[in-house]
Amino acid sequence: MKAFGSSMLPILKSGSLLTFETAEEYEIGDIVFCKVKGRYIDAHKIVKKDSNKGFLIANNHGWENGWTKVIYGRVKTGEYQNKIIFERS
């Protein structure tokens, strides 16, 4: 999926091609594709976890989208202009 916008700079650039993977567990710092308050969020980070609320999602500049329990996958790699700019370790 291609992600657009500046909310994840400097980690991801607008127009980055992202490859997602599903996981059994998601961790703080994972960049995820999820649904928050009925809206799809294609590339924001998990910043907190709570056993009741789920995961708190935010951009890379501290703006919080809200809590969710619906995560479709996390970014495995991010490419920009045919170069890998992000790779999950």
VOTIRO-640474 format. One line per field, with one value per residue (C-alpha): residue in three letters; x, y, z; residue number from 0. Coordinates in Angstrom, 3 decimals. Example, Ala and Ser with C-alpha at 12.3 -4.5 7.8 and 13.67 -1.06 7.14 Angstrom:
BEGIN
code = ala ser
xx = 12.300 13.670
yy = -4.500 -1.060
zz = 7.800 7.140
pos = 0 1
//
This chain:
BEGIN
code = met lys ala phe gly ser ser met leu pro ile leu lys ser gly ser leu leu thr phe glu thr ala glu glu tyr glu ile gly asp ile val phe cys lys val lys gly arg tyr ile asp ala his lys ile val lys lys asp ser asn lys gly phe leu ile ala asn asn his gly trp glu asn gly trp thr lys val ile tyr gly arg val lys thr gly glu tyr gln asn lys ile ile phe glu arg ser
xx = 0.000 1.221 0.948 0.734 1.207 3.824 2.567 5.279 8.293 11.199 10.549 8.334 8.034 4.858 4.360 6.227 5.310 4.620 4.605 2.520 2.552 0.073 1.317 0.162 1.319 1.835 4.274 4.812 6.675 5.109 3.817 0.405 -2.606 -5.650 -9.096 -9.655 -13.105 -14.401 -11.513 -8.783 -5.276 -2.690 0.637 0.754 2.544 1.427 2.434 0.701 -0.876 -3.647 -5.203 -8.720 -8.479 -6.156 -3.594 -3.181 -2.332 -0.437 1.589 5.325 4.748 2.730 -0.821 -2.971 -5.688 -7.215 -7.517 -8.230 -8.397 -8.535 -5.091 -4.771 -0.974 2.317 4.837 7.575 9.322 8.920 10.290 10.655 11.891 12.872 15.052 14.265 13.928 12.378 12.790 11.329 14.040
yy = 0.000 3.546 5.979 9.744 12.654 13.994 12.539 9.867 11.959 11.360 7.583 7.404 9.871 10.775 8.251 5.438 1.945 -0.137 -3.911 -5.126 -8.397 -9.771 -10.793 -12.690 -9.806 -6.104 -3.977 -0.329 1.260 -0.946 1.063 -0.397 -0.434 -0.264 1.167 3.896 5.396 4.035 5.467 3.478 4.564 3.261 4.024 5.253 3.930 2.051 4.281 2.498 -0.864 -1.567 -4.972 -3.447 -0.587 -2.224 -0.055 3.744 4.916 8.147 9.748 10.400 13.929 13.024 13.507 10.670 9.126 7.089 3.549 0.479 -3.282 -3.644 -3.989 -5.511 -5.624 -3.855 -2.378 -4.830 -2.622 0.879 1.894 5.333 5.907 2.202 2.346 0.736 3.534 1.472 -2.148 -3.694 -5.442
zz = 0.000 -0.664 2.233 1.754 4.135 6.507 9.786 9.956 8.919 9.185 9.430 6.322 3.462 1.611 -1.182 0.562 -0.593 2.513 2.923 5.849 7.781 10.278 13.706 16.777 18.993 18.291 20.267 21.140 18.234 15.547 12.581 11.828 9.535 11.805 12.397 15.011 15.704 12.391 10.330 8.646 9.676 7.221 8.883 12.465 15.531 18.591 21.517 24.426 25.191 27.674 28.401 28.331 25.821 23.290 21.500 21.479 17.953 17.169 14.416 14.709 16.020 19.121 17.790 19.121 16.949 19.781 21.097 18.985 19.212 15.409 13.815 10.347 10.174 10.796 8.390 7.528 4.946 3.565 0.173 -1.331 -4.883 -5.108 -1.972 1.367 3.939 6.746 7.722 10.856 12.850
pos = 0 1 2 3 4 5 6 7 8 9 10 11 12 13 14 15 16 17 18 19 20 21 22 23 24 25 26 27 28 29 30 31 32 33 34 35 36 37 38 39 40 41 42 43 44 45 46 47 48 49 50 51 52 53 54 55 56 57 58 59 60 61 62 63 64 65 66 67 68 69 70 71 72 73 74 75 76 77 78 79 80 81 82 83 84 85 86 87 88
//
